Amino acid sequence: MEGKWRIVAAEQGGRKVDSPDLVVFSGDQCILKNPGLPDLESTFTLDPSKNPKWIDVTGPKATGGVTWLGIYELKGDTLRAVFQGDKNGNRPTEFRTKKGSLEVMYTYKRVLP
């Protein structure tokens, strides 16, 4: 998962939404890059032993240090992840969002050097 990933699609509550432009994964750090806005640095952990695989992203303390529970799937140069939309919500269980939910799903493509 190391490297730069461009977000090519995002969905929330069953509808397409705008999203940050780029995510950079390095070690246990991820940085969301959105043109015109400050970078958002977070940490993440993976648990590939789960089915579907788990990803948890913890935001910076300045924004409350909230941990967002998610699932992910990595196939070649495509990464999909779905995150709970409410900090008190449950971890998603499938790669889609339901109409009216706050869950968000991202599809990323690896940016090749």
C-alpha positions as CSV (number, residue, x, y, z in Angstrom):
1,M,0.0,0.0,0.0
2,E,3.1,2.2,0.2
3,G,3.1,5.2,-2.2
4,K,0.8,7.7,-3.8
5,W,-2.8,6.8,-4.6
6,R,-5.2,9.0,-6.7
7,I,-8.9,8.9,-5.6
8,V,-10.8,8.1,-8.8
9,A,-14.3,7.6,-7.2
10,A,-16.0,8.4,-3.9
11,E,-19.5,7.5,-2.7
12,Q,-21.5,8.3,0.5
13,G,-24.9,7.1,1.3
14,G,-25.2,5.5,-2.1
15,R,-24.4,8.7,-4.0
16,K,-21.2,10.0,-5.7
17,V,-19.4,12.7,-3.8
18,D,-16.3,14.9,-4.2
19,S,-13.2,13.7,-2.4
20,P,-9.6,14.6,-1.7
21,D,-7.4,14.3,-4.8
22,L,-4.5,12.2,-3.5
23,V,-3.5,10.0,-0.5
24,V,0.1,9.1,0.3
25,F,0.8,6.1,2.5
26,S,4.2,5.8,4.1
27,G,4.9,3.4,7.0
28,D,1.9,3.9,9.4
29,Q,1.2,7.5,8.1
30,C,-1.3,8.6,5.5
31,I,-1.6,12.1,4.2
32,L,-4.7,13.4,2.4
33,K,-3.8,16.0,-0.2
34,N,-6.5,18.3,-1.6
35,P,-5.6,21.3,-3.8
36,G,-6.1,24.6,-2.0
37,L,-6.4,23.0,1.5
38,P,-3.7,22.1,4.1
39,D,-2.6,18.5,4.0
40,L,-4.3,16.2,6.6
41,E,-1.9,13.9,8.2
42,S,-3.2,10.7,9.9
43,T,-2.0,7.3,11.1
44,F,-3.4,4.0,10.0
45,T,-3.4,0.3,11.0
46,L,-4.2,-2.7,8.9
47,D,-5.4,-6.2,9.8
48,P,-5.2,-8.3,6.7
49,S,-6.2,-11.4,8.7
50,K,-9.9,-10.3,8.8
51,N,-12.4,-10.9,6.0
52,P,-12.9,-8.4,4.6
53,K,-9.5,-6.9,5.6
54,W,-9.6,-4.0,8.2
55,I,-8.2,-0.5,8.0
56,D,-8.4,2.0,10.9
57,V,-7.4,5.6,10.3
58,T,-6.8,7.9,13.2
59,G,-6.9,11.6,12.5
60,P,-4.7,14.2,14.1
61,K,-5.2,15.3,17.7
62,A,-6.0,18.8,16.4
63,T,-9.2,17.5,14.8
64,G,-10.1,15.3,17.8
65,G,-8.0,12.3,17.1
66,V,-11.0,10.3,16.0
67,T,-10.4,6.7,14.7
68,W,-12.5,5.8,11.6
69,L,-13.1,2.0,11.2
70,G,-13.0,0.6,7.7
71,I,-12.5,-2.3,5.4
72,Y,-10.2,-2.4,2.4
73,E,-9.4,-4.5,-0.7
74,L,-6.2,-4.3,-2.7
75,K,-6.1,-5.8,-6.2
76,G,-3.0,-4.8,-8.2
77,D,-3.0,-1.0,-8.6
78,T,-6.6,-0.6,-7.4
79,L,-7.5,0.0,-3.7
80,R,-11.0,0.2,-2.4
81,A,-11.9,1.2,1.2
82,V,-15.1,1.9,3.0
83,F,-15.2,3.8,6.3
84,Q,-17.9,4.3,8.9
85,G,-19.5,7.7,8.5
86,D,-20.2,8.3,12.2
87,K,-17.4,8.1,14.8
88,N,-19.7,6.0,16.9
89,G,-20.8,3.7,14.1
90,N,-19.9,0.1,13.3
91,R,-17.2,-1.0,10.9
92,P,-18.6,-1.5,7.4
93,T,-19.0,-5.1,6.2
94,E,-19.4,-4.7,2.4
95,F,-17.9,-2.6,-0.4
96,R,-20.9,-0.3,-1.0
97,T,-22.7,2.4,0.9
98,K,-26.4,2.3,1.6
99,K,-28.8,5.1,0.7
100,G,-29.0,7.6,3.6
101,S,-26.0,6.2,5.4
102,L,-22.9,8.2,6.4
103,E,-20.5,5.5,5.3
104,V,-18.0,6.6,2.6
105,M,-16.3,4.4,0.0
106,Y,-13.2,5.4,-1.9
107,T,-11.7,3.8,-5.0
108,Y,-8.0,4.6,-5.5
109,K,-5.5,4.0,-8.4
110,R,-1.8,3.8,-7.6
111,V,0.2,6.7,-9.0
112,L,3.2,5.1,-10.7
113,P,6.6,6.8,-10.5
